[in-house]
């Protein structure tokens, strides 16, 4: 984690050296309209410090970041007259900018976003689900969770 990465597009927005339509800015985070939105009102929320992915986010920044995500989800829904929001984070895969960012997207029934979701692949059987559950629990124990 470093204050800013000079090669990072989001760090440039945070520092003010790149333009963006900023909707929220404070000591912890900056939120701005996505330049390639799924729908108008699609907001990206980023921590002020350069952090690559959610697993790298220091514990003391979790509440500030997700408190702002919660506020933005309500504000986007209200401002856009939406029925709800889709809130998502990519880590590594499909992360077009390697700076942690939370997508807050206004949603309405029948808005066609179904194509955005990947096909679902279920468990082979109950035993497979149990093995996956146990593997995740073991990984959580190893990381102190």
Secondary structure by P-SEA (a helix, b strand, c coil): ccccccccaaaaaaaccccccccccccccccccccccccccbbbbbccccccccccccccaaaaaaaaaaaaaaaaaaaacccbbbbbcccccccccccbbbbbbbbcccccccccccbbbbbccaaaaaaaaaaaaaaaaaacc
